[in-house]
Amino acid sequence: MKTFALIVTFGAVLSLAFGYWGRFTQVGRLQFDEMAGILPFMSWYAGIGLTVLAAILWVVLAWR
């Protein structure tokens, strides 16, 4: 389960980083304009969801 928690945490970091770059930087907004902008938009919110899941997993692991 610790390996799964690490994978989810790493995925959350990557997803949030890509989402941040694509949504909140000028270069990212130029790269992902109009309909392509859905990729960083969804990546940002997937990263938030993965972060919540990772936090839950780490709490469960610490509690065990």
C-alpha positions in Angstrom: 0.0 0.0 0.0 2.9 2.3 0.6 4.0 1.9 -3.0 0.5 2.8 -4.2 0.5 5.9 -2.0 3.9 7.0 -3.4 2.6 6.5 -7.0 -0.6 8.5 -6.3 1.5 11.2 -4.6 3.9 11.4 -7.6 0.9 11.5 -10.0 -0.7 14.3 -8.0 2.5 16.4 -8.1 2.9 15.9 -11.9 -0.8 16.6 -12.6 -0.8 19.7 -10.5 2.5 21.0 -12.0 1.1 20.5 -15.6 -2.2 22.0 -14.7 -0.6 25.0 -13.0 1.7 25.6 -16.0 -1.1 25.3 -18.5 -3.6 27.4 -16.7 -1.6 30.1 -14.7 1.4 30.9 -16.8 1.4 33.0 -20.0 3.4 30.4 -22.0 1.1 27.6 -20.9 -2.0 29.6 -21.9 -0.5 30.3 -25.3 0.4 26.7 -25.8 -3.1 25.4 -24.7 -5.6 27.9 -26.2 -9.3 27.4 -26.9 -10.3 23.7 -26.9 -6.9 22.4 -26.1 -7.1 24.3 -22.8 -9.3 21.4 -21.4 -6.1 19.4 -20.9 -4.5 21.6 -18.2 -7.9 22.4 -16.8 -8.7 18.8 -16.1 -5.2 18.0 -15.1 -5.4 20.7 -12.4 -8.6 19.2 -10.9 -7.4 15.6 -11.3 -4.3 16.7 -9.3 -6.5 18.1 -6.6 -8.4 14.8 -6.4 -5.2 12.8 -6.4 -3.8 15.0 -3.6 -6.9 14.3 -1.5 -6.6 10.6 -2.2 -2.8 10.6 -1.4 -3.5 12.4 1.9 -6.1 9.8 2.9 -3.7 7.0 2.0 -0.9 8.5 4.0 -3.1 9.0 7.0 -4.3 5.4 6.8 -0.7 4.2 6.5 0.4 6.4 9.5 -2.6 5.1 11.5 -1.6 1.4 10.9 
